Amino acid sequence: MQPPARGSETAAVEALMAASRAFVGLAARSLADLDAEVTLPQFRAMVVLATRGPQRSVDISAELRVAPSTGTRMCDRLIRKGLVRRSRSTSDRRVVRLRLTPDGRDLVQEVIRRRREELSAIVAATATYWQPAVTEALTAFAAAAGELPEQEWWLGFATPDEPEPEA
């Protein structure tokens, strides 16, 4: 494989900056018109729970790179909306984990469905550019950013580390 041409890193960063603005807009549109009134940061917290399963509030805060108090307040809002719930560990009652509720799972799935639909339309409109190298580069970019492949997303809550507590 040939090394990138000099200056191509700058062009790549500029292209990714433009693409990231488009992705943020797409993310905002995929949340729009939902009754839950979830903000992008709140949705990101829900994605952490969807991808990694039950988490402590401090773990979600670390993943989102926010102060623990900010993460706790964000999760408290999601709990009040009925999208997340707290549960105590059966092995250590001091440990409180957050997990998505069925409504929270449904919301994440609906947002993902909306994003996939809009992305499919964008890809169809730009089909001539989607060569294997582009797909490989974006996959490598997502991996370097720490994102899980989508087929691994739902493993977090599909295989909980402890049984669901009774409601």
MDAnalysis code that builds the backbone (N, CA, C; Angstrom):
import MDAnalysis as mda
import numpy as np

u = mda.Universe.empty(501, n_residues=167, atom_resindex=np.repeat(np.arange(167), 3), trajectory=True)
u.add_TopologyAttr("name", ["N", "CA", "C"] * 167)
u.add_TopologyAttr("resid", np.arange(1, 168))
u.add_TopologyAttr("resname", ["MET", "GLN", "PRO", "PRO", "ALA", "ARG", "GLY", "SER", "GLU", "THR", "ALA", "ALA", "VAL", "GLU", "ALA", "LEU", "MET", "ALA", "ALA", "SER", "ARG", "ALA", "PHE", "VAL", "GLY", "LEU", "ALA", "ALA", "ARG", "SER", "LEU", "ALA", "ASP", "LEU", "ASP", "ALA", "GLU", "VAL", "THR", "LEU", "PRO", "GLN", "PHE", "ARG", "ALA", "MET", "VAL", "VAL", "LEU", "ALA", "THR", "ARG", "GLY", "PRO", "GLN", "ARG", "SER", "VAL", "ASP", "ILE", "SER", "ALA", "GLU", "LEU", "ARG", "VAL", "ALA", "PRO", "SER", "THR", "GLY", "THR", "ARG", "MET", "CYS", "ASP", "ARG", "LEU", "ILE", "ARG", "LYS", "GLY", "LEU", "VAL", "ARG", "ARG", "SER", "ARG", "SER", "THR", "SER", "ASP", "ARG", "ARG", "VAL", "VAL", "ARG", "LEU", "ARG", "LEU", "THR", "PRO", "ASP", "GLY", "ARG", "ASP", "LEU", "VAL", "GLN", "GLU", "VAL", "ILE", "ARG", "ARG", "ARG", "ARG", "GLU", "GLU", "LEU", "SER", "ALA", "ILE", "VAL", "ALA", "ALA", "THR", "ALA", "THR", "TYR", "TRP", "GLN", "PRO", "ALA", "VAL", "THR", "GLU", "ALA", "LEU", "THR", "ALA", "PHE", "ALA", "ALA", "ALA", "ALA", "GLY", "GLU", "LEU", "PRO", "GLU", "GLN", "GLU", "TRP", "TRP", "LEU", "GLY", "PHE", "ALA", "THR", "PRO", "ASP", "GLU", "PRO", "GLU", "PRO", "GLU", "ALA"])
u.atoms.positions = np.array([
    [0.844, -1.173, 0.000],
    [0.000, 0.000, 0.000],
    [0.889, 1.235, 0.000],
    [0.508, 2.226, -0.781],
    [1.270, 3.460, -0.901],
    [1.020, 4.354, 0.310],
    [2.069, 5.032, 0.814],
    [1.830, 5.998, 1.896],
    [1.009, 7.163, 1.349],
    [0.251, 7.832, 2.219],
    [-0.557, 8.957, 1.746],
    [0.316, 10.077, 1.194],
    [-0.200, 10.770, 0.201],
    [0.528, 11.903, -0.384],
    [0.638, 13.009, 0.649],
    [1.735, 13.777, 0.540],
    [1.965, 14.880, 1.469],
    [0.789, 15.859, 1.405],
    [0.303, 16.276, 2.564],
    [-0.824, 17.191, 2.602],
    [-2.175, 16.503, 2.578],
    [-2.177, 15.202, 2.308],
    [-3.464, 14.513, 2.241],
    [-4.093, 14.372, 3.622],
    [-3.259, 14.415, 4.689],
    [-3.829, 14.363, 6.038],
    [-4.691, 15.587, 6.293],
    [-4.233, 16.751, 5.841],
    [-5.015, 17.977, 6.008],
    [-6.327, 17.876, 5.242],
    [-6.265, 17.389, 4.021],
    [-7.482, 17.230, 3.218],
    [-8.418, 16.222, 3.885],
    [-7.860, 15.165, 4.433],
    [-8.690, 14.155, 5.103],
    [-9.357, 14.747, 6.337],
    [-8.605, 15.536, 7.110],
    [-9.187, 16.168, 8.302],
    [-10.308, 17.111, 7.890],
    [-10.098, 17.899, 6.861],
    [-11.150, 18.821, 6.404],
    [-12.379, 18.052, 5.929],
    [-12.182, 16.962, 5.206],
    [-13.313, 16.154, 4.747],
    [-14.040, 15.535, 5.934],
    [-13.290, 15.072, 6.922],
    [-13.916, 14.494, 8.115],
    [-14.640, 15.553, 8.938],
    [-14.116, 16.783, 8.987],
    [-14.809, 17.868, 9.687],
    [-16.173, 18.130, 9.036],
    [-16.183, 18.177, 7.719],
    [-17.449, 18.393, 7.006],
    [-18.388, 17.204, 7.232],
    [-17.844, 16.006, 7.152],
    [-18.669, 14.817, 7.374],
    [-19.190, 14.772, 8.803],
    [-18.373, 15.204, 9.770],
    [-18.829, 15.162, 11.160],
    [-19.978, 16.147, 11.381],
    [-19.929, 17.295, 10.714],
    [-21.055, 18.235, 10.801],
    [-22.311, 17.597, 10.218],
    [-22.151, 16.896, 9.107],
    [-23.293, 16.215, 8.493],
    [-23.827, 15.128, 9.423],
    [-22.928, 14.391, 10.078],
    [-23.356, 13.327, 10.996],
    [-24.068, 13.892, 12.221],
    [-23.597, 15.029, 12.727],
    [-24.272, 15.651, 13.874],
    [-25.676, 16.078, 13.468],
    [-25.804, 16.654, 12.290],
    [-27.127, 17.027, 11.790],
    [-28.022, 15.808, 11.623],
    [-27.465, 14.755, 11.087],
    [-28.222, 13.518, 10.923],
    [-28.647, 12.978, 12.287],
    [-27.749, 13.013, 13.266],
    [-28.083, 12.531, 14.615],
    [-29.199, 13.374, 15.221],
    [-29.126, 14.676, 15.051],
    [-30.170, 15.555, 15.595],
    [-31.511, 15.283, 14.919],
    [-31.504, 15.104, 13.600],
    [-32.748, 14.809, 12.888],
    [-33.330, 13.471, 13.319],
    [-32.483, 12.496, 13.594],
    [-32.985, 11.171, 13.972],
    [-33.645, 11.194, 15.348],
    [-33.304, 12.179, 16.177],
    [-33.930, 12.342, 17.492],
    [-35.146, 13.273, 17.454],
    [-35.224, 14.083, 16.405],
    [-36.306, 15.059, 16.314],
    [-37.657, 14.359, 16.243],
    [-38.649, 15.035, 16.754],
    [-40.037, 14.568, 16.696],
    [-40.312, 13.327, 17.534],
    [-39.396, 12.952, 18.404],
    [-39.666, 11.847, 19.318],
    [-40.279, 12.419, 20.584],
    [-41.266, 11.747, 21.111],
    [-41.950, 12.231, 22.316],
    [-41.021, 12.314, 23.523],
    [-39.958, 11.547, 23.532],
    [-39.087, 11.449, 24.703],
    [-38.279, 12.721, 24.953],
    [-38.120, 13.581, 23.955],
    [-37.335, 14.803, 24.090],
    [-35.956, 14.517, 24.694],
    [-35.213, 13.685, 24.027],
    [-33.876, 13.293, 24.464],
    [-32.848, 14.147, 23.736],
    [-31.897, 14.690, 24.498],
    [-30.818, 15.473, 23.897],
    [-29.766, 14.530, 23.316],
    [-28.904, 15.080, 22.471],
    [-27.818, 14.256, 21.915],
    [-26.927, 13.669, 23.017],
    [-26.510, 14.459, 24.036],
    [-25.693, 13.857, 25.099],
    [-26.443, 12.750, 25.861],
    [-27.734, 12.946, 26.099],
    [-28.508, 11.905, 26.770],
    [-28.586, 10.651, 25.896],
    [-28.772, 10.869, 24.598],
    [-28.822, 9.715, 23.702],
    [-27.491, 8.984, 23.703],
    [-26.409, 9.720, 23.732],
    [-25.076, 9.087, 23.766],
    [-24.934, 8.225, 25.023],
    [-25.453, 8.700, 26.159],
    [-25.434, 7.890, 27.385],
    [-26.234, 6.610, 27.188],
    [-27.359, 6.709, 26.497],
    [-28.159, 5.521, 26.220],
    [-27.412, 4.556, 25.302],
    [-26.659, 5.103, 24.354],
    [-25.862, 4.262, 23.459],
    [-24.791, 3.521, 24.258],
    [-24.180, 4.200, 25.241],
    [-23.191, 3.522, 26.095],
    [-23.845, 2.323, 26.780],
    [-25.054, 2.507, 27.297],
    [-25.747, 1.394, 27.945],
    [-26.107, 0.302, 26.943],
    [-26.489, 0.696, 25.733],
    [-26.832, -0.285, 24.704],
    [-25.619, -1.091, 24.272],
    [-24.461, -0.436, 24.198],
    [-23.271, -1.130, 23.705],
    [-22.513, -1.876, 24.789],
    [-22.546, -1.358, 26.007],
    [-21.719, -1.942, 27.068],
    [-22.524, -2.607, 28.167],
    [-23.841, -2.530, 28.087],
    [-24.678, -3.145, 29.107],
    [-24.728, -2.298, 30.361],
    [-25.245, -2.850, 31.446],
    [-25.396, -2.085, 32.693],
    [-24.076, -1.455, 33.129],
    [-24.153, -0.183, 33.505],
    [-22.967, 0.589, 33.883],
    [-23.263, 1.411, 35.122],
    [-22.204, 1.736, 35.836],
    [-22.328, 2.707, 36.918],
    [-22.352, 4.096, 36.292],
    [-22.978, 5.030, 36.982],
    [-23.050, 6.397, 36.482],
    [-21.654, 6.967, 36.226],
    [-20.722, 6.672, 37.096],
    [-19.356, 7.177, 36.942],
    [-18.704, 6.614, 35.672],
    [-19.046, 5.380, 35.306],
    [-18.495, 4.788, 34.081],
    [-19.051, 5.476, 32.837],
    [-20.341, 5.795, 32.875],
    [-20.952, 6.512, 31.753],
    [-20.313, 7.897, 31.635],
    [-20.125, 8.563, 32.760],
    [-19.490, 9.887, 32.758],
    [-18.099, 9.819, 32.143],
    [-17.336, 8.816, 32.514],
    [-15.986, 8.663, 31.968],
    [-16.038, 8.423, 30.466],
    [-16.950, 7.593, 30.028],
    [-17.071, 7.293, 28.606],
    [-17.441, 8.547, 27.809],
    [-18.309, 9.370, 28.382],
    [-18.750, 10.589, 27.706],
    [-17.795, 11.758, 27.923],
    [-16.803, 11.542, 28.801],
    [-15.817, 12.573, 29.130],
    [-16.486, 13.819, 29.715],
    [-17.369, 13.567, 30.696],
    [-18.007, 14.659, 31.425],
    [-17.745, 14.444, 32.909],
    [-17.944, 15.489, 33.691],
    [-17.770, 15.370, 35.141],
    [-18.796, 14.376, 35.687],
    [-18.421, 13.617, 36.722],
    [-19.362, 12.646, 37.293],
    [-20.703, 13.272, 37.685],
    [-20.700, 14.494, 38.216],
    [-21.964, 15.130, 38.593],
    [-22.826, 15.408, 37.363],
    [-22.200, 15.772, 36.256],
    [-22.936, 16.011, 35.007],
    [-23.536, 14.709, 34.503],
    [-22.747, 13.643, 34.534],
    [-23.244, 12.340, 34.102],
    [-24.389, 11.854, 34.968],
    [-24.292, 12.071, 36.267],
    [-25.357, 11.651, 37.177],
    [-26.646, 12.417, 36.890],
    [-26.542, 13.726, 36.705],
    [-27.735, 14.532, 36.398],
    [-28.356, 14.097, 35.077],
    [-27.516, 13.816, 34.087],
    [-28.007, 13.370, 32.792],
    [-28.771, 12.046, 32.943],
    [-28.187, 11.125, 33.705],
    [-28.831, 9.830, 33.916],
    [-30.102, 9.969, 34.745],
    [-30.104, 10.873, 35.715],
    [-31.317, 11.130, 36.496],
    [-32.458, 11.586, 35.587],
    [-32.160, 12.426, 34.612],
    [-33.189, 12.881, 33.679],
    [-33.724, 11.702, 32.853],
    [-32.824, 10.827, 32.423],
    [-33.252, 9.652, 31.645],
    [-34.102, 8.716, 32.502],
    [-33.784, 8.619, 33.782],
    [-34.586, 7.799, 34.701],
    [-35.982, 8.403, 34.830],
    [-36.070, 9.722, 35.011],
    [-37.379, 10.376, 35.127],
    [-38.209, 10.212, 33.866],
    [-37.544, 10.106, 32.717],
    [-38.251, 9.911, 31.449],
    [-38.637, 8.447, 31.229],
    [-38.181, 7.560, 32.125],
    [-38.521, 6.144, 32.001],
    [-37.704, 5.390, 30.974],
    [-36.551, 5.940, 30.585],
    [-35.720, 5.319, 29.563],
    [-34.568, 4.512, 30.151],
    [-34.230, 4.804, 31.393],
    [-33.136, 4.132, 32.106],
    [-33.639, 3.835, 33.512],
    [-33.134, 2.776, 34.122],
    [-33.471, 2.501, 35.520],
    [-32.222, 2.075, 36.265],
    [-32.282, 2.285, 37.564],
    [-31.197, 1.876, 38.457],
    [-31.517, 0.494, 38.994],
    [-30.463, -0.282, 39.218],
    [-30.636, -1.567, 39.906],
    [-29.384, -1.829, 40.731],
    [-29.600, -2.428, 41.878],
    [-28.483, -2.778, 42.755],
    [-27.944, -4.145, 42.360],
    [-26.660, -4.282, 42.497],
    [-26.008, -5.557, 42.231],
    [-26.464, -6.570, 43.272],
    [-26.686, -7.792, 42.843],
    [-27.066, -8.838, 43.798],
    [-25.857, -9.301, 44.607],
    [-24.668, -9.092, 44.068],
    [-23.467, -9.543, 44.776],
    [-22.886, -8.469, 45.706],
    [-23.154, -7.188, 45.418],
    [-22.643, -6.096, 46.243],
    [-23.687, -4.987, 46.241],
    [-24.471, -4.885, 47.270],
    [-25.593, -3.952, 47.350],
    [-25.162, -2.482, 47.259],
    [-23.876, -2.206, 47.445],
    [-23.392, -0.823, 47.321],
    [-23.299, -0.391, 45.873],
    [-23.200, -1.338, 44.958],
    [-23.024, -1.032, 43.537],
    [-24.390, -0.833, 42.886],
    [-24.573, 0.338, 42.305],
    [-25.808, 0.654, 41.585],
    [-25.453, 0.795, 40.111],
    [-26.134, 0.030, 39.305],
    [-25.900, 0.082, 37.861],
    [-27.129, 0.646, 37.172],
    [-26.880, 1.268, 36.040],
    [-27.946, 1.800, 35.208],
    [-28.115, 0.868, 34.023],
    [-29.339, 0.704, 33.611],
    [-29.619, -0.117, 32.434],
    [-30.784, 0.501, 31.682],
    [-30.854, 0.216, 30.393],
    [-31.966, 0.703, 29.596],
    [-33.246, -0.020, 29.994],
    [-34.343, 0.701, 29.988],
    [-35.653, 0.079, 30.149],
    [-36.098, -0.400, 28.763],
    [-37.173, -1.172, 28.685],
    [-37.682, -1.533, 27.352],
    [-37.988, -0.300, 26.490],
    [-38.544, 0.757, 27.101],
    [-38.787, 1.994, 26.339],
    [-37.470, 2.607, 25.863],
    [-36.434, 2.546, 26.686],
    [-35.129, 3.058, 26.295],
    [-34.546, 2.273, 25.134],
    [-34.671, 0.947, 25.199],
    [-34.191, 0.108, 24.084],
    [-34.947, 0.435, 22.812],
    [-36.275, 0.584, 22.940],
    [-37.088, 0.906, 21.760],
    [-36.671, 2.236, 21.152],
    [-36.400, 3.225, 22.004],
    [-35.996, 4.533, 21.504],
    [-34.659, 4.433, 20.768],
    [-33.695, 3.742, 21.350],
    [-32.395, 3.596, 20.688],
    [-32.584, 2.893, 19.346],
    [-33.385, 1.855, 19.319],
    [-33.610, 1.130, 18.062],
    [-34.289, 2.016, 17.021],
    [-35.250, 2.850, 17.449],
    [-35.941, 3.742, 16.510],
    [-34.990, 4.792, 15.959],
    [-34.151, 5.357, 16.802],
    [-33.191, 6.356, 16.330],
    [-32.214, 5.713, 15.346],
    [-31.746, 4.522, 15.665],
    [-30.831, 3.819, 14.755],
    [-31.531, 3.525, 13.431],
    [-32.799, 3.126, 13.490],
    [-33.558, 2.855, 12.258],
    [-33.642, 4.121, 11.401],
    [-33.944, 5.248, 12.048],
    [-34.027, 6.517, 11.322],
    [-32.693, 6.898, 10.698],
    [-31.622, 6.726, 11.459],
    [-30.279, 7.055, 10.929],
    [-29.941, 6.168, 9.747],
    [-30.209, 4.878, 9.900],
    [-29.894, 3.931, 8.821],
    [-30.667, 4.313, 7.558],
    [-31.927, 4.686, 7.698],
    [-32.759, 5.068, 6.559],
    [-32.172, 6.293, 5.850],
    [-31.808, 7.314, 6.628],
    [-31.250, 8.514, 6.018],
    [-29.875, 8.248, 5.403],
    [-29.052, 7.462, 6.101],
    [-27.736, 7.121, 5.541],
    [-27.871, 6.303, 4.254],
    [-28.843, 5.411, 4.208],
    [-29.062, 4.618, 2.994],
    [-29.380, 5.528, 1.810],
    [-30.192, 6.557, 2.040],
    [-30.520, 7.499, 0.971],
    [-29.279, 8.277, 0.529],
    [-28.449, 8.682, 1.487],
    [-27.220, 9.423, 1.154],
    [-26.256, 8.530, 0.377],
    [-26.106, 7.296, 0.817],
    [-25.214, 6.364, 0.118],
    [-25.733, 6.099, -1.294],
    [-27.049, 5.935, -1.444],
    [-27.619, 5.711, -2.780],
    [-27.347, 6.904, -3.698],
    [-27.405, 8.113, -3.139],
    [-27.171, 9.315, -3.940],
    [-25.706, 9.502, -4.309],
    [-24.819, 8.835, -3.582],
    [-23.378, 8.977, -3.833],
    [-22.741, 7.618, -4.142],
    [-23.520, 6.716, -4.706],
    [-23.098, 5.322, -4.892],
    [-21.782, 5.164, -5.644],
    [-21.500, 6.036, -6.572],
    [-20.280, 5.870, -7.366],
    [-19.011, 6.091, -6.545],
    [-19.125, 6.714, -5.382],
    [-17.953, 6.977, -4.550],
    [-17.691, 5.889, -3.520],
    [-18.645, 4.976, -3.320],
    [-18.516, 3.984, -2.248],
    [-17.760, 2.764, -2.732],
    [-16.472, 2.972, -2.948],
    [-15.588, 1.881, -3.317],
    [-15.164, 1.158, -2.041],
    [-14.703, -0.067, -2.144],
    [-14.271, -0.791, -0.939],
    [-13.271, -0.016, -0.084],
    [-12.390, 0.758, -0.706],
    [-11.388, 1.510, 0.063],
    [-12.050, 2.557, 0.958],
    [-13.126, 3.179, 0.507],
    [-13.823, 4.184, 1.318],
    [-14.457, 3.508, 2.529],
    [-15.121, 2.398, 2.296],
    [-15.754, 1.655, 3.384],
    [-14.704, 1.178, 4.382],
    [-13.587, 0.661, 3.886],
    [-12.503, 0.206, 4.770],
    [-11.937, 1.369, 5.577],
    [-11.754, 2.519, 4.947],
    [-11.204, 3.683, 5.651],
    [-12.154, 4.144, 6.752],
    [-13.445, 4.202, 6.480],
    [-14.407, 4.627, 7.500],
    [-14.504, 3.610, 8.631],
    [-14.408, 2.331, 8.306],
    [-14.425, 1.286, 9.328],
    [-13.200, 1.413, 10.223],
    [-12.041, 1.653, 9.623],
    [-10.811, 1.836, 10.398],
    [-10.890, 3.100, 11.252],
    [-11.462, 4.168, 10.714],
    [-11.630, 5.414, 11.452],
    [-12.502, 5.183, 12.685],
    [-13.648, 4.524, 12.508],
    [-14.553, 4.254, 13.624],
    [-13.866, 3.383, 14.679],
    [-13.114, 2.397, 14.253],
    [-12.399, 1.535, 15.196],
    [-11.349, 2.331, 15.973],
    [-10.620, 3.199, 15.278],
    [-9.605, 4.017, 15.951],
    [-10.243, 4.984, 16.951],
    [-11.495, 5.378, 16.688],
    [-12.214, 6.271, 17.594],
    [-12.852, 5.513, 18.756],
    [-12.724, 4.181, 18.741],
    [-13.252, 3.378, 19.845],
    [-14.693, 2.940, 19.678],
    [-15.253, 3.096, 18.490],
    [-16.633, 2.681, 18.252],
    [-16.687, 1.193, 17.932],
    [-17.690, 0.538, 18.493],
    [-17.907, -0.877, 18.220],
    [-18.624, -1.043, 16.890],
    [-18.351, -2.143, 16.171],
    [-19.163, -2.426, 14.983],
    [-20.622, -2.602, 15.402],
    [-21.541, -2.216, 14.534],
    [-22.957, -2.222, 14.921],
    [-23.457, -3.602, 15.330],
    [-22.953, -4.663, 14.717],
    [-23.429, -5.992, 15.093],
    [-23.064, -6.351, 16.533],
    [-22.114, -5.630, 17.136],
    [-21.742, -5.872, 18.527],
    [-22.459, -4.938, 19.500],
    [-23.162, -3.946, 18.987],
    [-23.834, -2.954, 19.821],
    [-24.731, -3.559, 20.865],
    [-25.607, -4.402, 20.453],
    [-26.698, -4.848, 21.307],
    [-26.284, -5.939, 22.263],
    [-25.060, -6.393, 22.214],
    [-24.611, -7.432, 23.136],
    [-24.635, -6.955, 24.572],
    [-24.473, -5.657, 24.791],
    [-24.428, -5.112, 26.139],
    [-25.661, -5.408, 26.952],
    [-26.834, -5.227, 26.389],
    [-28.007, -5.509, 27.192],
    [-28.641, -6.832, 26.827],
    [-28.161, -7.508, 25.799],
    [-28.707, -8.812, 25.451],
    [-28.190, -9.888, 26.398],
    [-27.012, -9.639, 26.972],
    [-26.425, -10.619, 27.882],
    [-26.038, -9.941, 29.186],
    [-27.037, -9.554, 29.993],
    [-26.707, -8.832, 31.233],
    [-25.861, -9.694, 32.168],
    [-25.046, -8.996, 32.979],
    [-24.147, -9.706, 33.883],
    [-24.880, -10.241, 35.111],
    [-26.110, -9.827, 35.283],
    [-26.916, -10.334, 36.383],
    [-28.377, -10.253, 35.969],
    [-29.238, -11.039, 36.581],
    [-30.633, -11.032, 36.153],
    [-31.297, -9.684, 36.413],
    [-32.277, -9.369, 35.579],
    [-33.055, -8.147, 35.754],
    [-33.803, -8.225, 37.084],
    [-33.762, -7.171, 37.896],
    [-34.540, -7.174, 39.119],
    [-36.021, -7.024, 38.797],
    [-36.850, -7.494, 39.686],
    [-38.297, -7.355, 39.510],
    [-38.657, -5.877, 39.614],
    [-39.601, -5.445, 38.810],
    [-39.987, -4.022, 38.817],
    [-40.861, -3.675, 39.993],
])
